[in-house]
């Protein structure tokens, strides 16, 4: 192997990259997404469409209900598209990165959570499930998440996304301190 | 029902790079997200502000050249306030956001996998309760799909230069240290 190939391989096997390099990479990836797919990077539309299509299979009457007609009127009926494979790709890319560096988890319950709520797996899984459900409900009400609003929307200078990013981070920081307090901030 | 195979492949390739970057950036981890929310470690902010500044330059250049269009979400105030609060509270309990939860799931974290399942259920609640929730979201009015430059009659490049300066200033202040204890 040439020296350059050895260097690239070593970089791919490293556990952590500089946050600025990662940020610049995500910024350039958003150019690619706009240029090739005319689409901002976003995660949660795929979840909404998956839930709608699953719901439509389980109960066909839903397809004539308010959600499907509103989305058709918007020109974005639920479908299996770019957004779905993007989410699948995020899973695969993180799997690949963690395999290359060996950066895979040793514990099931994060240390900060265990300090506050105990190291029982059931409690952590219940918290993760409910927190995630609430987060996704909020994302779909506001029409975006950390990727769709706080990165893609803010970089497009969208008023909605600047408001969402400010509200979301204020609520998240407030909740984190309410749950874990200053003592948690020292331990994290 | 389906996008073209080319679009599906483009989405997959874009996603693989996105997930790879999130994992290498250490943000697909409960500890790093919570350390940001508890204001102890600024990795998340460094990644996001750099991504926003770099992204804005290229995306506005593409739009200016007619190679892409902006995709702006409507500024419906009640939807943004209610959605933003629910999102923030849920994110602080889960300890991951939607993209980093999917990435953490790929990196083998079981609580993140449970979270991904919860996300699907949360999306289902939204679809099932669509009509009342959408009405509530419109209740404080909307300014539509408006951008800050359009709202203030300024050039977008003024805002983009400010974002680039902010990102460079953050880098100058914080240096390029990696997150401490990156393994947790």
Interface residues (C-beta under 8 A of the other chain):
Chain A: X14 X15 X16 X17 X18 X19 X20 X22 X23 X24 X25 X26 X27 X28 X29 X30 X31 X32 X33 X34 X35 X36 X37 X38 X39 X40 X41 X43 X44 X47 X48 X50 X51 X52 X54 X55 X62 X65 X66 X67 X70 X79 X80 X81 X82 X83 X84 X85 X86 X87 X88 X89 X90 X91 X92 X93 X94 X95 X96 X97 X98 X101 X103 X104 X105 X108 X109 X110 X111 X112 X113 X124 X125 X127 X128 X129 X130 X131 X132 X133 X134 X135 X136 X137 X138 X139 X140 X141 X142 X143 X144 X145 X146 X147 X148 X149 X150 X151 X152 X153 X154 X155 X156 X157 X158 X159 X160 X161 X162 X163 X164 X166 X167 X168 X169 X170 X171 X172 X173 X174 X175 X176 X177 X179 X180 X184 X185 X188
Chain B: X1 X2 X3 X7 X8 X9 X10 X11 X12 X13 X14 X15 X16 X17 X18 X19 X20 X21 X22 X23 X24 X25 X26 X27 X28 X30 X31 X34 X35 X37 X38 X39 X40 X41 X43 X46 X47 X48 X49 X50 X51 X52 X53 X54 X55 X56 X57 X58 X59 X62 X63 X67 X68 X69 X70 X71 X72 X73 X74 X75 X76 X77 X79 X80 X81 X82 X83 X84 X85 X86 X87 X88 X89 X90 X91 X92 X93 X94 X95 X96 X97 X98 X99 X100 X101 X102 X103 X104 X105 X106 X107 X108 X109 X110 X111 X112 X114 X115 X116 X117 X118 X119 X120 X121 X122 X123 X124 X125 X126 X127 X128 X130 X131 X133 X134 X137 X143 X145 X146 X147 X148 X149 X151 X156 X159 X160 X163 X167 X171 X176 X178 X179 X182 X183 X184
